[in-house]
Amino acid sequence: MAEEKKYERSIELLNKALAGENTASLQYMLFHVICEDKGYRPLAKYFKKTAIEEMRHSEMLAERILFLGGEIKMVLAKGIKNMKTVQEMLDYARQLEKDTIEDYNAWGKEASANGDGGTRKMFQELLVQEEGHMDQYRLEMENMEQFGDEYLALQVLDNLKHAE
């Protein structure tokens, strides 16, 4: 009984993280489909790859919740947003990653303070992956700013180059 109480807060934090990963996965898959439809193949592929990585994060978090004896709450942290422009998508994706990094930093410290080193380690490992996502979105945003519409035209040319 005392052991269950010890991990109660960690389970709560892991479920919050799970909701965030679920949201990111679906959001990025939506962005993938929109970019694919517009012929922005390289960007569409990156959104799809990231969506799948976020699904793997969800799986890891759910497994940890079960290991700690908790109940998995398979929900979304917030609604999925429909966006029209690539700039909006990249900006929103970068902000999602930034917020996640801040949360994982804080939640890892809290888990550690509560004597749950395993959950702290998991948050740290996930945080590093989220930093990679945020950096890629930052780079894509810089490319958009530097090259403007030519950036999107290059995406379409790449799509045509790989057409079957």
C-alpha positions as YAML, in Angstrom:
chain: A
units: angstrom
residues:
- id: 1
  name: MET
  ca: [0.00, 0.00, 0.00]
- id: 2
  name: ALA
  ca: [2.80, 2.43, 0.89]
- id: 3
  name: GLU
  ca: [4.52, 1.55, -2.40]
- id: 4
  name: GLU
  ca: [1.37, 2.49, -4.38]
- id: 5
  name: LYS
  ca: [1.25, 5.89, -2.65]
- id: 6
  name: LYS
  ca: [4.93, 6.47, -3.41]
- id: 7
  name: TYR
  ca: [4.27, 6.33, -7.16]
- id: 8
  name: GLU
  ca: [0.89, 8.05, -7.18]
- id: 9
  name: ARG
  ca: [2.29, 11.41, -8.33]
- id: 10
  name: SER
  ca: [4.59, 9.75, -10.89]
- id: 11
  name: ILE
  ca: [1.61, 7.94, -12.39]
- id: 12
  name: GLU
  ca: [-0.25, 11.25, -12.58]
- id: 13
  name: LEU
  ca: [2.69, 12.91, -14.34]
- id: 14
  name: LEU
  ca: [3.15, 9.96, -16.70]
- id: 15
  name: ASN
  ca: [-0.53, 10.14, -17.67]
- id: 16
  name: LYS
  ca: [-0.17, 13.88, -18.37]
- id: 17
  name: ALA
  ca: [2.85, 13.11, -20.55]
- id: 18
  name: LEU
  ca: [0.92, 10.32, -22.28]
- id: 19
  name: ALA
  ca: [-1.91, 12.73, -23.12]
- id: 20
  name: GLY
  ca: [0.62, 15.19, -24.56]
- id: 21
  name: GLU
  ca: [2.33, 12.53, -26.68]
- id: 22
  name: ASN
  ca: [-1.04, 11.31, -27.97]
- id: 23
  name: THR
  ca: [-1.93, 14.87, -28.94]
- id: 24
  name: ALA
  ca: [1.41, 15.46, -30.67]
- id: 25
  name: SER
  ca: [1.18, 12.19, -32.58]
- id: 26
  name: LEU
  ca: [-2.26, 12.95, -33.98]
- id: 27
  name: GLN
  ca: [-1.37, 16.60, -34.66]
- id: 28
  name: TYR
  ca: [1.74, 15.66, -36.61]
- id: 29
  name: MET
  ca: [-0.11, 12.96, -38.55]
- id: 30
  name: LEU
  ca: [-2.65, 15.59, -39.58]
- id: 31
  name: PHE
  ca: [0.19, 17.89, -40.67]
- id: 32
  name: HIS
  ca: [1.71, 14.95, -42.59]
- id: 33
  name: VAL
  ca: [-1.52, 14.33, -44.51]
- id: 34
  name: ILE
  ca: [-1.98, 18.02, -45.34]
- id: 35
  name: CYS
  ca: [1.63, 18.43, -46.51]
- id: 36
  name: GLU
  ca: [1.44, 15.21, -48.51]
- id: 37
  name: ASP
  ca: [-1.72, 16.46, -50.21]
- id: 38
  name: LYS
  ca: [0.00, 19.73, -51.15]
- id: 39
  name: GLY
  ca: [3.00, 17.88, -52.56]
- id: 40
  name: TYR
  ca: [5.44, 18.89, -49.81]
- id: 41
  name: ARG
  ca: [6.94, 15.40, -49.67]
- id: 42
  name: PRO
  ca: [10.08, 15.96, -47.53]
- id: 43
  name: LEU
  ca: [8.16, 17.89, -44.90]
- id: 44
  name: ALA
  ca: [5.29, 15.39, -45.00]
- id: 45
  name: LYS
  ca: [7.77, 12.56, -44.40]
- id: 46
  name: TYR
  ca: [9.29, 14.36, -41.44]
- id: 47
  name: PHE
  ca: [5.89, 15.00, -39.85]
- id: 48
  name: LYS
  ca: [4.98, 11.32, -40.31]
- id: 49
  name: LYS
  ca: [8.30, 10.15, -38.84]
- id: 50
  name: THR
  ca: [7.83, 12.42, -35.84]
- id: 51
  name: ALA
  ca: [4.21, 11.27, -35.35]
- id: 52
  name: ILE
  ca: [5.41, 7.67, -35.21]
- id: 53
  name: GLU
  ca: [8.15, 8.59, -32.73]
- id: 54
  name: GLU
  ca: [5.55, 10.28, -30.54]
- id: 55
  name: MET
  ca: [3.45, 7.06, -30.68]
- id: 56
  name: ARG
  ca: [6.49, 5.16, -29.43]
- id: 57
  name: HIS
  ca: [6.80, 7.66, -26.59]
- id: 58
  name: SER
  ca: [3.14, 7.00, -25.72]
- id: 59
  name: GLU
  ca: [3.86, 3.29, -25.60]
- id: 60
  name: MET
  ca: [6.86, 3.77, -23.29]
- id: 61
  name: LEU
  ca: [4.87, 6.00, -20.95]
- id: 62
  name: ALA
  ca: [1.94, 3.57, -20.84]
- id: 63
  name: GLU
  ca: [4.28, 0.68, -20.04]
- id: 64
  name: ARG
  ca: [5.84, 2.68, -17.19]
- id: 65
  name: ILE
  ca: [2.39, 3.50, -15.78]
- id: 66
  name: LEU
  ca: [1.51, -0.19, -15.73]
- id: 67
  name: PHE
  ca: [4.87, -1.08, -14.19]
- id: 68
  name: LEU
  ca: [4.18, 1.36, -11.34]
- id: 69
  name: GLY
  ca: [0.77, -0.21, -10.81]
- id: 70
  name: GLY
  ca: [-1.22, 2.66, -12.26]
- id: 71
  name: GLU
  ca: [-4.12, 2.95, -14.64]
- id: 72
  name: ILE
  ca: [-3.48, 4.21, -18.16]
- id: 73
  name: LYS
  ca: [-5.62, 7.18, -19.19]
- id: 74
  name: MET
  ca: [-5.58, 7.20, -22.99]
- id: 75
  name: VAL
  ca: [-6.75, 10.76, -23.64]
- id: 76
  name: LEU
  ca: [-5.59, 13.88, -25.47]
- id: 77
  name: ALA
  ca: [-4.07, 16.84, -23.65]
- id: 78
  name: LYS
  ca: [-5.96, 19.23, -25.95]
- id: 79
  name: GLY
  ca: [-7.81, 19.27, -29.23]
- id: 80
  name: ILE
  ca: [-6.15, 18.79, -32.59]
- id: 81
  name: LYS
  ca: [-5.85, 22.03, -34.58]
- id: 82
  name: ASN
  ca: [-6.42, 22.31, -38.30]
- id: 83
  name: MET
  ca: [-3.98, 24.71, -39.92]
- id: 84
  name: LYS
  ca: [-3.68, 25.88, -43.49]
- id: 85
  name: THR
  ca: [-0.10, 27.09, -43.88]
- id: 86
  name: VAL
  ca: [3.20, 25.32, -43.39]
- id: 87
  name: GLN
  ca: [4.45, 28.28, -41.36]
- id: 88
  name: GLU
  ca: [1.57, 27.84, -38.89]
- id: 89
  name: MET
  ca: [2.22, 24.10, -38.67]
- id: 90
  name: LEU
  ca: [5.92, 24.49, -38.01]
- id: 91
  name: ASP
  ca: [5.40, 27.24, -35.46]
- id: 92
  name: TYR
  ca: [2.77, 25.21, -33.62]
- id: 93
  name: ALA
  ca: [4.88, 22.02, -33.72]
- id: 94
  name: ARG
  ca: [7.91, 23.88, -32.35]
- id: 95
  name: GLN
  ca: [5.80, 25.31, -29.53]
- id: 96
  name: LEU
  ca: [4.38, 21.87, -28.68]
- id: 97
  name: GLU
  ca: [7.91, 20.50, -28.41]
- id: 98
  name: LYS
  ca: [9.11, 23.48, -26.36]
- id: 99
  name: ASP
  ca: [6.25, 23.07, -23.89]
- id: 100
  name: THR
  ca: [6.91, 19.34, -23.64]
- id: 101
  name: ILE
  ca: [10.59, 19.90, -22.91]
- id: 102
  name: GLU
  ca: [9.73, 22.32, -20.12]
- id: 103
  name: ASP
  ca: [7.21, 19.87, -18.65]
- id: 104
  name: TYR
  ca: [9.58, 16.90, -18.83]
- id: 105
  name: ASN
  ca: [12.34, 18.89, -17.13]
- id: 106
  name: ALA
  ca: [10.03, 19.82, -14.26]
- id: 107
  name: TRP
  ca: [8.35, 16.41, -14.02]
- id: 108
  name: GLY
  ca: [11.67, 14.57, -14.03]
- id: 109
  name: LYS
  ca: [12.86, 16.66, -11.10]
- id: 110
  name: GLU
  ca: [9.61, 16.06, -9.26]
- id: 111
  name: ALA
  ca: [9.75, 12.30, -9.84]
- id: 112
  name: SER
  ca: [13.34, 12.26, -8.57]
- id: 113
  name: ALA
  ca: [12.41, 14.27, -5.48]
- id: 114
  name: ASN
  ca: [9.71, 11.65, -4.79]
- id: 115
  name: GLY
  ca: [12.23, 8.82, -5.01]
- id: 116
  name: ASP
  ca: [11.29, 7.61, -8.49]
- id: 117
  name: GLY
  ca: [14.56, 7.56, -10.40]
- id: 118
  name: GLY
  ca: [13.18, 5.35, -13.19]
- id: 119
  name: THR
  ca: [10.52, 7.86, -14.15]
- id: 120
  name: ARG
  ca: [13.06, 10.70, -13.88]
- id: 121
  name: LYS
  ca: [15.35, 8.82, -16.28]
- id: 122
  name: MET
  ca: [12.51, 8.20, -18.71]
- id: 123
  name: PHE
  ca: [11.57, 11.89, -18.76]
- id: 124
  name: GLN
  ca: [15.22, 12.80, -19.39]
- id: 125
  name: GLU
  ca: [15.51, 10.35, -22.29]
- id: 126
  name: LEU
  ca: [12.27, 11.55, -23.87]
- id: 127
  name: LEU
  ca: [13.30, 15.17, -23.35]
- id: 128
  name: VAL
  ca: [16.44, 14.68, -25.47]
- id: 129
  name: GLN
  ca: [14.34, 13.28, -28.32]
- id: 130
  name: GLU
  ca: [11.88, 16.16, -28.05]
- id: 131
  name: GLU
  ca: [14.81, 18.61, -28.25]
- id: 132
  name: GLY
  ca: [15.75, 16.99, -31.56]
- id: 133
  name: HIS
  ca: [12.20, 17.50, -32.85]
- id: 134
  name: MET
  ca: [12.15, 21.12, -31.70]
- id: 135
  name: ASP
  ca: [15.49, 21.79, -33.38]
- id: 136
  name: GLN
  ca: [14.29, 20.32, -36.68]
- id: 137
  name: TYR
  ca: [11.14, 22.46, -36.60]
- id: 138
  name: ARG
  ca: [13.29, 25.51, -35.83]
- id: 139
  name: LEU
  ca: [15.50, 24.71, -38.84]
- id: 140
  name: GLU
  ca: [12.49, 24.26, -41.13]
- id: 141
  name: MET
  ca: [11.09, 27.59, -39.91]
- id: 142
  name: GLU
  ca: [14.40, 29.29, -40.65]
- id: 143
  name: ASN
  ca: [14.36, 27.77, -44.15]
- id: 144
  name: MET
  ca: [10.84, 29.15, -44.66]
- id: 145
  name: GLU
  ca: [11.96, 32.60, -43.53]
- id: 146
  name: GLN
  ca: [15.11, 32.55, -45.65]
- id: 147
  name: PHE
  ca: [13.69, 31.06, -48.86]
- id: 148
  name: GLY
  ca: [9.98, 31.95, -48.62]
- id: 149
  name: ASP
  ca: [7.81, 30.42, -51.34]
- id: 150
  name: GLU
  ca: [10.91, 28.93, -52.99]
- id: 151
  name: TYR
  ca: [11.22, 26.60, -49.98]
- id: 152
  name: LEU
  ca: [7.77, 25.17, -50.70]
- id: 153
  name: ALA
  ca: [8.48, 25.03, -54.43]
- id: 154
  name: LEU
  ca: [11.55, 22.90, -53.69]
- id: 155
  name: GLN
  ca: [9.34, 20.58, -51.63]
- id: 156
  name: VAL
  ca: [7.02, 20.14, -54.64]
- id: 157
  name: LEU
  ca: [9.96, 19.56, -57.00]
- id: 158
  name: ASP
  ca: [11.24, 16.85, -54.70]
- id: 159
  name: ASN
  ca: [7.80, 15.27, -54.77]
- id: 160
  name: LEU
  ca: [7.72, 15.33, -58.58]
- id: 161
  name: LYS
  ca: [11.23, 13.88, -58.72]
- id: 162
  name: HIS
  ca: [10.06, 10.88, -56.70]
- id: 163
  name: ALA
  ca: [6.72, 10.44, -58.47]
- id: 164
  name: GLU
  ca: [6.10, 7.01, -59.84]
...
